[in-house]
Amino acid sequence: MRVALMHLPKTGGTTLHRLLAEHFEPEKTCPERFNAFDRFTREDLQKYDFFSAHMDFHGLSRVSQPAYTITLLREPKARILSLYYFWKSQTRDQIEKLNLVGPRFAKDRTLLEFLRDMPDNMIQNIDNSYVRNLMGRVALGGRNRLPIAEDEAIRLSMRNLMRIDTVGFLEDLPKAVDEVFARLSKPAPKSIPKTRARETFGVSEPNSDKVEIEDVTPEIDALLSYYTRLDSRVYDAARRLFA
């Protein structure tokens, strides 16, 4: 069975990717880990049985003909906080070596500065990222703007989300893993290792520094609420449908 994992950042996708990758030969695993599937011909894509990438719904549709499709969600504010601390944890050497734009921006900024001063070219990672990715191609309408009305964006996102075979949640990752492996007729893993968890930064996570966790002030929470105003509606609806 072909498998396609739409990995939305900081939702548990790295853990699920590693669990799944053990069951596919390297030559059957698509090397693309981001969203550049347009560089492959249709014939090229048919050679692979496992796709796992930070892709939008357009990318998922391109590789899943046919395939068993999977995505994971996480409470949206928690996802943004996790992304910030992961980016901030990256070592300066790693940032420069790989030219990591997001981590470079986060490294020397407080959480408030990070949210308040977010540049336009990074906003898709923070501002209602679920909706932007689920609409089709990543929806880039400029700072805090979507190319269509917000209610229509939610409707389109939910329609596409419901086309994904398994929608799981980081908050109940064992249940999602069990469902995925049952669908694949494979035994579920006996344990689920934590990957890129905050407590591992600067300890066991490669190329990382320890980070100091900040209090979420009312000003920070207001920005988080704004940046998740649509994603929270999608997440809450998904919990009712799929939990």
Helices and strands as residue ranges (DSSP letters): E 3-6, H 13-21, G 26-28, G 37-39, H 42-45, E 50-53, H 57-63, E 68-73, H 76-89, H 92-98, H 101-107, H 111-116, G 120-125, H 129-134, H 150-161, E 166-169, G 170-172, H 173-183, G 198-200, H 218-227, H 231-242
